[in-house]
């Protein structure tokens, strides 16, 4: 395993290299969902959810649905539906242990992202879950987020990655299939074709149904 020889361990070291702090960036963080943040969340079909366990194990999970799937309850509260998945519940277990959460909201064809951070709970309130239904399928759980900070993040990362420029993407030929990777990593005995068929059925029939 690679061992670095020049490691930063303090903010002072960072500021010695890059001392400037931009007022627009230090002052842009707000502690609630205002109109600018709200309209972005309501247009977002995809987010990443970061949580951390009591032992420091970090998990980042993707969440996606039709745009507006995250409900803005009020200016301090968001509700995120949980759809059928892998039953690992990494995010839920972390939330139960530390209650901390970070979110990044993407909107296709926009370079910027919106970041939200705060505390979270795993909620089962029926009335809340009913508001998050898709195709009349009510989620079993909802992640209820209490917002502590929210802000727009500039588009440099998306610009550099050319995320919304499919014509610039690398070819996908040669990438392992999901089934092939899982077979090897989980040391499964079934042939990759059978595993792939099961995954295809899962994607076809378990988007909203268990």
C-alpha positions as CSV (number, residue, x, y, z in Angstrom):
1,X,0.0,0.0,0.0
2,X,1.3,3.4,-1.0
3,X,2.5,5.6,2.0
4,X,2.7,9.3,1.3
5,X,5.7,11.3,2.6
6,X,4.2,14.8,2.5
7,X,0.8,15.0,4.3
8,X,-1.1,18.1,5.4
9,X,-2.5,17.9,9.0
10,X,-3.7,21.4,9.7
11,X,-5.7,24.3,8.2
12,X,-2.6,26.5,8.7
13,X,-0.7,24.4,6.2
14,X,-3.5,24.7,3.7
15,X,-3.7,28.5,4.1
16,X,0.1,28.7,3.6
17,X,-0.3,27.2,0.1
18,X,-3.6,28.9,-0.8
19,X,-4.2,31.8,1.6
20,X,-7.1,33.5,-0.1
21,X,-10.7,33.0,1.1
22,X,-13.3,34.4,-1.2
23,X,-16.2,36.2,0.5
24,X,-18.7,34.9,-2.0
25,X,-17.8,31.4,-1.0
26,X,-17.5,31.8,2.8
27,X,-20.7,33.8,2.9
28,X,-22.9,31.8,0.6
29,X,-23.8,29.1,3.1
30,X,-27.3,29.4,4.6
31,X,-29.0,27.4,7.4
32,X,-32.3,26.8,5.7
33,X,-34.1,26.0,2.4
34,X,-34.8,29.3,0.6
35,X,-36.4,29.8,-2.8
36,X,-33.2,29.3,-4.7
37,X,-32.4,26.0,-2.9
38,X,-36.0,24.8,-3.1
39,X,-36.4,25.2,-6.8
40,X,-33.2,23.3,-7.4
41,X,-34.2,20.4,-5.2
42,X,-37.6,20.3,-6.9
43,X,-35.9,20.0,-10.3
44,X,-33.4,17.3,-9.2
45,X,-33.9,13.6,-10.2
46,X,-30.6,12.4,-8.6
47,X,-28.7,12.9,-5.4
48,X,-25.8,11.3,-3.4
49,X,-26.4,10.7,0.3
50,X,-23.4,10.6,2.6
51,X,-23.6,9.2,6.1
52,X,-21.1,8.1,8.8
53,X,-21.2,5.4,11.4
54,X,-20.2,5.7,15.0
55,X,-16.8,4.1,14.1
56,X,-16.2,6.5,11.3
57,X,-17.2,4.3,8.4
58,X,-18.4,6.5,5.6
59,X,-21.1,5.5,3.1
60,X,-22.2,7.4,0.0
61,X,-25.4,6.1,-1.7
62,X,-27.1,7.2,-4.9
63,X,-30.8,8.1,-4.8
64,X,-32.8,8.7,-7.9
65,X,-36.4,9.2,-9.0
66,X,-38.5,11.5,-11.1
67,X,-37.5,15.2,-10.6
68,X,-38.9,16.5,-7.3
69,X,-38.8,13.2,-5.5
70,X,-37.3,14.9,-2.5
71,X,-40.1,16.7,-0.7
72,X,-39.4,20.1,0.9
73,X,-41.6,19.9,4.1
74,X,-40.6,23.4,5.3
75,X,-37.6,25.6,5.2
76,X,-35.7,23.4,7.6
77,X,-36.9,19.9,6.6
78,X,-36.6,17.5,3.7
79,X,-38.1,14.1,3.2
80,X,-36.3,11.5,1.0
81,X,-38.2,8.3,0.0
82,X,-36.5,4.9,0.3
83,X,-37.2,2.7,-2.7
84,X,-36.7,-1.1,-3.0
85,X,-33.0,-1.8,-3.0
86,X,-30.3,-4.2,-1.8
87,X,-31.5,-4.4,1.8
88,X,-28.0,-3.5,3.1
89,X,-29.4,-0.4,4.8
90,X,-26.0,1.1,5.1
91,X,-27.4,4.7,5.2
92,X,-30.1,3.8,7.7
93,X,-27.7,2.1,10.1
94,X,-25.3,5.0,10.0
95,X,-28.1,7.5,10.6
96,X,-29.3,5.5,13.6
97,X,-25.8,5.6,15.0
98,X,-24.8,9.2,14.4
99,X,-27.7,11.1,12.8
100,X,-25.4,13.0,10.4
101,X,-26.1,13.4,6.7
102,X,-24.8,15.2,3.7
103,X,-26.5,15.5,0.3
104,X,-25.4,16.6,-3.2
105,X,-28.3,17.4,-5.6
106,X,-27.7,17.2,-9.4
107,X,-29.8,18.6,-12.2
108,X,-29.1,17.3,-15.7
109,X,-27.6,19.9,-18.0
110,X,-26.7,22.2,-15.2
111,X,-23.1,22.5,-14.2
112,X,-23.6,23.5,-10.6
113,X,-24.8,21.3,-7.7
114,X,-26.6,22.1,-4.5
115,X,-25.2,20.8,-1.2
116,X,-27.2,20.2,2.0
117,X,-26.0,18.9,5.3
118,X,-27.6,18.4,8.7
119,X,-29.1,15.7,10.9
120,X,-31.4,12.8,9.8
121,X,-33.9,10.3,11.1
122,X,-35.4,7.2,9.5
123,X,-39.2,7.9,9.7
124,X,-42.2,5.7,9.2
125,X,-45.0,8.3,9.5
126,X,-47.7,7.0,7.1
127,X,-49.0,10.5,6.1
128,X,-45.4,11.5,5.2
129,X,-44.7,8.3,3.3
130,X,-47.9,8.7,1.3
131,X,-46.7,12.1,0.1
132,X,-43.7,10.3,-1.4
133,X,-45.6,7.6,-3.3
134,X,-44.8,6.9,-7.0
135,X,-47.2,4.8,-9.1
136,X,-49.3,4.4,-5.9
137,X,-46.4,2.6,-4.3
138,X,-45.8,4.1,-0.8
139,X,-42.2,3.7,0.4
140,X,-41.6,1.7,3.6
141,X,-39.3,4.4,5.0
142,X,-38.4,8.0,4.6
143,X,-35.2,9.8,5.5
144,X,-36.2,13.0,7.3
145,X,-33.4,15.6,7.1
146,X,-33.1,18.6,9.4
147,X,-31.2,21.2,7.5
148,X,-28.2,22.9,9.1
149,X,-26.5,24.3,6.0
150,X,-27.3,24.6,2.3
151,X,-25.5,26.2,-0.6
152,X,-24.8,26.2,-4.3
153,X,-21.5,24.7,-5.4
154,X,-19.8,26.0,-8.6
155,X,-19.8,23.9,-11.8
156,X,-16.0,23.4,-12.2
157,X,-16.2,19.6,-11.4
158,X,-19.0,19.0,-13.9
159,X,-17.3,21.1,-16.5
160,X,-14.0,19.3,-16.1
161,X,-15.7,15.9,-16.2
162,X,-17.9,16.8,-19.2
163,X,-20.7,14.9,-17.4
164,X,-23.5,16.3,-19.6
165,X,-21.5,15.8,-22.8
166,X,-22.1,12.2,-23.8
167,X,-20.3,12.7,-27.0
168,X,-17.1,13.2,-25.0
169,X,-17.6,10.1,-22.8
170,X,-15.1,7.2,-22.9
171,X,-16.4,4.1,-24.7
172,X,-18.0,1.5,-22.3
173,X,-16.7,-1.5,-24.2
174,X,-14.5,-3.5,-22.0
175,X,-16.2,-2.5,-18.7
176,X,-17.2,-5.5,-16.6
177,X,-20.9,-6.1,-16.3
178,X,-22.6,-5.7,-12.9
179,X,-23.2,-9.4,-12.8
180,X,-19.6,-10.3,-13.6
181,X,-18.3,-8.0,-10.8
182,X,-20.8,-9.3,-8.2
183,X,-20.1,-12.9,-9.1
184,X,-16.4,-12.5,-8.6
185,X,-16.6,-10.2,-5.5
186,X,-19.2,-12.3,-3.7
187,X,-17.7,-15.6,-4.9
188,X,-21.0,-16.8,-6.3
189,X,-21.3,-20.3,-7.9
190,X,-24.1,-19.4,-10.4
191,X,-23.0,-18.7,-14.0
192,X,-22.8,-15.0,-14.9
193,X,-25.6,-15.4,-17.4
194,X,-28.0,-16.5,-14.6
195,X,-26.9,-13.7,-12.3
196,X,-27.4,-11.2,-15.1
197,X,-30.9,-12.4,-15.8
198,X,-31.8,-12.0,-12.1
199,X,-30.4,-8.5,-12.1
200,X,-32.3,-7.6,-15.2
201,X,-35.6,-8.8,-13.6
202,X,-34.7,-6.8,-10.5
203,X,-34.3,-3.7,-12.5
204,X,-37.5,-4.3,-14.5
205,X,-39.8,-5.3,-11.7
206,X,-38.4,-3.9,-8.4
207,X,-38.1,-0.2,-9.0
208,X,-41.0,0.4,-6.7
209,X,-42.2,-3.1,-5.7
210,X,-40.4,-5.5,-3.4
